[in-house]
Amino acid sequence: MKWGIIGTGNMGQVLTHAFIQSQLLNQNDLYVTNRTIDKAYLLKETYPNIHVEENVSDLIAAVDTIFICAKPGQIIPLLHEIKNSLSEVQLLVSITSALSIADIESIVDCQVARMIPSITNQSLAGVTLLTFSSKINLPRKESFIKKVKSFSEPVEIEENIVRIASDIVSCGPAFFAHLAQQFIHAASNSTDISNEKATILMEKMFEGFGTLLADNHFSLEELIDKVCVTGGITGVGIASLEEHGKDLFPYLIKETHHKFYEEKQHIREELSRNI
């Protein structure tokens, strides 16, 4: 088994770490490339036995599974560049939510999947969202799902929920980290606690919160009930969140979906230009 990653930006690096740290791959079974090749060589400083290929066609020739981790605007030209290098036995995996399986299959003839990772995969945790082509053979699909289990919880999703599922799984860590930072800033600006002390407490709270869920001590609803004593301080805080924050997530979802459909429109335009 030899895998290749085209694009060594943030998510390409996360996947590299997940593949190797989970022992799914040996370093010498991973091939990487990047448009700015120095970034790929920088990754090799951490994992000295991975292969850096300066030519994308050389990477494709060396592997059986190819992960496309390029920016959305670069993917259609890239697919046209590599389509003649791909064989029908190879698996091409895109990590871009706006690019559907049908979009990819309109260009390439190999087996196709979409895998939307999360930064939590770097710690061999969290969810990975999967969508497969109907043309992929069943043993290849089952094998790929089993491999993804090495570093995450694979969840197969339908095309119609890909954006909201990605908001929760892939964007969620950044969204809640941002909310945590707002809480920290408000605490340090409104009370005598320092920003540093509030940050330490917040990070430790998140660690414990995650462990409670991971160990199945409580569901989210049960956790609220356990902490929120009727008439207590937590109850006042929850009431404040309900009053002042009720429109936050509906607006967030509206904005992420708007951007998603903009990206899909751009992809449609790119596809029509390259017919």
Secondary structure by P-SEA (a helix, b strand, c coil): cbbbbccccaaaaaaaaaaaaaccccccccccccccaaaaaaaaaacccbbbbccaaaaaacccbbbbcccccccaaaaaaccccccccbbbbbccccccaaaaaaccccbbbbbbbcccccccbbbbbbbbbccccaaaaaaaaaaaaccbbbbbbcccaaaaaaaaccaaaaaaaaaaaaaaaaaaacccccaaaaaaaaaaaaaaaaaaaaaccccaaaaaaaacccccaaaaaaaaaaacccaaaaaaaaaaaaaaaaaaaaaaaaaaaac
